[in-house]
Amino acid sequence: MKKNRPGTLLRVIAEEKDAEALSELILRESTTLGVRSFSVDRKKLPREVREVETRYGKVRVKVSGEIRFQPEYDDCRRIAREKGVPIQEVYWEAMKKRN
């Protein structure tokens, strides 16, 4: 920061409707003298959740077009505990169902 003083960067991601209240909170509760704010646009892939059947049971997967296919970690962990197998084993079984 100025004159080689240490500084901390705080970023807040929030709804635009909450910007004013959050700025006031930061000014009141910190030592900062100012708050910068700006809006950003976000592009995202369409996403849907499907279930795939594996030899260990059903696993939910997040599918985004033809680009992404991601097994749900919580499902893989739960099944791994129930079946006494490594999480990675359940994960890779679900990944085989990509096609």
SULURGI-V153219 format. One record per residue. N is the residue number from 1. PHI is phi in whole degrees, 0 to 359 (none if undefined). BURIAL is b if it has 16 or more other ideal C-beta (glycine too) atoms within 10 Angstrom, else e. D_FIRST is the distance of its C-alpha to the first C-alpha in Angstrom with 2 decimals. Layout:
BEGIN
{{N,PHI,BURIAL,D_FIRST} {N,PHI,BURIAL,D_FIRST}}
END
This chain:
BEGIN
{{1,none,e,0.00} {2,301,e,3.78} {3,56,e,6.39} {4,60,e,5.42} {5,281,e,5.14} {6,290,e,5.91} {7,218,e,5.70} {8,233,e,8.94} {9,258,e,10.37} {10,247,e,13.82} {11,242,e,16.43} {12,237,e,19.81} {13,256,e,22.84} {14,207,e,25.58} {15,292,e,28.48} {16,301,e,27.84} {17,295,e,30.17} {18,262,e,27.85} {19,301,e,24.65} {20,296,e,25.23} {21,297,e,26.12} {22,291,e,23.19} {23,299,e,20.72} {24,299,e,22.57} {25,298,e,22.46} {26,296,e,18.68} {27,295,e,18.30} {28,285,e,21.05} {29,260,e,20.19} {30,231,e,16.44} {31,267,e,14.17} {32,293,e,12.46} {33,257,e,13.48} {34,198,e,14.01} {35,228,e,15.17} {36,262,e,15.62} {37,221,e,18.89} {38,201,e,21.05} {39,264,e,24.23} {40,230,e,24.94} {41,262,e,28.35} {42,228,e,29.61} {43,254,e,32.59} {44,220,e,34.45} {45,283,e,37.65} {46,294,e,40.59} {47,227,e,41.14} {48,221,e,44.17} {49,253,e,45.13} {50,237,e,48.36} {51,244,e,50.30} {52,241,b,51.63} {53,266,e,54.44} {54,244,b,53.97} {55,292,e,56.40} {56,262,b,54.41} {57,134,e,54.39} {58,280,e,52.50} {59,232,b,48.78} {60,285,e,46.70} {61,229,b,44.68} {62,265,e,42.16} {63,239,b,43.28} {64,237,e,41.35} {65,56,e,43.79} {66,263,e,44.72} {67,267,e,41.18} {68,237,e,40.27} {69,211,b,42.43} {70,227,e,40.87} {71,296,b,42.94} {72,289,b,41.82} {73,302,e,40.48} {74,300,e,42.04} {75,294,b,45.43} {76,299,b,45.23} {77,295,e,44.29} {78,299,e,47.05} {79,295,b,49.67} {80,301,b,48.68} {81,295,e,49.19} {82,297,e,52.46} {83,266,e,53.85} {84,69,e,52.49} {85,236,e,50.84} {86,295,e,47.33} {87,304,e,44.91} {88,300,e,44.52} {89,298,b,48.27} {90,295,b,48.25} {91,303,b,45.20} {92,291,e,46.96} {93,298,b,50.18} {94,293,b,48.45} {95,297,e,46.80} {96,299,e,50.31} {97,275,e,51.18} {98,301,e,48.72} {99,271,e,51.59}}
END
